[in-house]
Amino acid sequence: MRISTYGQHQTLVQNMTSLQGRVAEAQIQQASGLTSSSLSGLEGQAKTLLNLEGELTRSAGYIANGDAAIARLSSTYAAMQSVNAIATQVRSLTTSYTDATDLTGLQAQAKGLLEDLAATLNQPYAGQYLFAGTATNTKPVDLAQLAPATVPATADTSYYQGDGGTLSAKIADSQTVPYGVRADDPSIEALVRALNILATADPLDQAALTQAGTLGEQAASGTATILETLSSQSNRIQDVVDGQTDVQLYAESWISDIREVDVVAVQTQLSMLETSLEATMQTIATFQRLNLADYL
């Protein structure tokens, strides 16, 4: 081969080698559907991909936290509906019993309702208690701690065995939402006190009935407000969870755009590269034959 044509030959060989590499890469992309099997093959988008995958993981955690809180709130709401119904019954009891001969029956009913209330507040969800604050492994209500009522009865949360904490859910990078209600809430305490008066006060006279009725009114109104608050908390958390779901969809779509290839476009590109490679190889072969003829 003449010195003057050596450079041309080397250029053709370099082009062929480059095309072979590009063909091999396109074949891998066609087979796998991925832009690259490694981060290094993503060039400037590797950092973006890692950030997106991190965001996807965090978002999934926030969604799980939110879903768990919503499930607990749903059970708490159902329990509070029962508590509100008991409060409504207390109002009826204090207005329907006027004959002294009926007081024994009233006390029995009140005792039964107090036990129902305790059972409702002690109802576990997924192995944890809903009304014990953050002491979710502790049964929140122990009626044995209540002393027989005296009238006028003052606020008494001795029955409450939970802590003073409030449950919360971290549902975004900078958003932690408190939720739930404790069994020592003033409205629930008023209901416990009203029922304890009706069940244990001696004598169960008009003054006792009047205070129990007043406390029952407070409890009915207060527990209705609690229901509204629980609903609002659930809706607030759900809104953020929906937003995190949108983040997931956006991140997944972007990750797909980075990682995955347009198979049709790759097939077209591969066909063009293979055609170029074949033409280059033919040119090299022709070039070599022509140069060989110079020596014959």
Residue pairs with C-beta under 8 A, 6 or more apart in sequence:
1 9
1 291
2 291
2 294
5 287
5 291
8 287
9 284
9 287
9 288
9 291
12 280
12 283
12 284
12 287
13 284
15 280
16 277
16 280
16 281
16 284
19 273
19 276
19 277
19 280
20 277
22 273
23 270
23 273
23 274
23 277
26 266
26 269
26 270
26 273
27 270
28 37
29 35
29 261
29 266
30 261
30 263
30 266
30 267
30 270
33 260
33 261
33 263
34 259
34 260
34 261
35 41
35 42
35 258
35 259
35 260
35 261
36 42
39 46
39 49
39 50
40 46
42 49
42 258
42 259
45 258
48 254
48 258
49 255
49 258
49 259
52 251
52 254
52 255
52 258
53 251
53 255
55 247
55 251
56 248
56 251
56 252
56 255
58 173
59 244
59 247
59 248
59 251
60 248
62 170
62 171
62 172
62 240
62 241
62 244
63 241
63 244
63 245
63 248
65 169
65 170
65 171
66 169
66 171
66 237
66 238
66 240
66 241
66 244
67 241
68 169
69 167
69 169
69 171
69 177
69 179
69 237
70 234
70 237
70 238
70 241
71 125
71 126
72 125
72 126
72 130
72 167
72 179
72 180
73 179
73 180
73 230
73 233
73 234
73 237
74 234
75 123
75 125
75 130
76 125
76 130
76 131
76 180
76 181
76 230
77 227
77 230
77 231
77 234
79 120
79 121
79 123
79 130
79 131
80 181
80 223
80 226
80 227
80 230
81 227
82 116
82 120
83 117
83 120
83 121
83 188
83 191
83 223
84 220
84 223
84 224
84 227
86 113
86 116
86 117
86 120
86 191
86 195
87 187
87 191
87 216
87 219
87 220
87 223
88 220
89 113
90 110
90 113
90 191
90 194
90 195
90 198
90 212
90 213
90 215
90 216
90 219
90 220
91 213
91 216
91 217
91 220
93 106
93 109
93 110
93 198
93 212
93 216
94 194
94 198
94 209
94 210
94 212
94 213
94 216
95 213
97 103
97 105
97 106
97 209
103 204
106 198
106 204
107 198
107 199
107 200
107 204
109 198
110 195
110 198
110 199
111 195
111 199
113 195
114 143
114 192
114 195
114 196
114 199
115 143
117 141
117 191
117 192
117 195
118 141
118 143
118 159
121 130
121 131
121 140
121 141
121 183
121 188
122 129
122 131
122 139
122 140
122 141
123 129
123 130
124 130
128 136
128 137
129 135
129 136
129 137
129 138
129 139
129 140
129 162
130 180
131 140
131 141
131 162
131 180
131 181
131 182
131 183
131 188
132 138
132 139
132 140
132 161
132 162
132 163
132 182
132 183
133 140
133 162
133 163
133 164
133 165
133 166
133 167
133 182
134 163
134 165
134 166
134 167
135 161
135 162
135 163
135 165
136 167
138 161
138 162
138 163
139 161
140 160
140 161
140 162
140 182
140 183
141 159
141 160
141 161
141 183
142 159
142 161
143 159
145 158
145 159
145 161
146 156
146 158
146 159
146 192
146 196
146 200
147 156
147 158
148 196
148 200
148 201
148 202
149 193
149 196
149 197
149 199
149 200
149 201
149 208
150 201
151 197
151 201
151 205
151 207
151 208
151 211
152 207
152 211
153 193
153 196
153 197
153 201
153 211
155 186
155 189
155 190
155 193
156 189
156 192
156 193
157 184
157 189
159 183
159 192
160 182
160 183
160 184
160 189
162 182
162 183
162 184
164 182
166 178
166 179
166 180
166 182
167 178
167 179
167 180
168 176
168 177
168 178
168 179
169 176
169 177
169 179
169 237
170 176
171 177
171 237
171 240
171 241
171 244
172 240
172 243
172 244
175 240
177 233
177 236
177 237
177 240
178 233
179 230
179 233
179 234
179 237
180 230
180 233
181 188
181 226
181 229
181 230
182 188
185 222
185 226
186 222
187 218
187 219
187 221
187 222
187 223
187 225
187 226
188 219
188 222
188 223
190 215
190 216
190 218
190 219
190 222
191 215
191 216
191 219
191 223
193 215
194 211
194 212
194 213
194 215
194 216
194 219
195 212
197 204
197 208
197 211
197 212
197 215
198 204
198 208
198 209
198 212
201 208
201 212
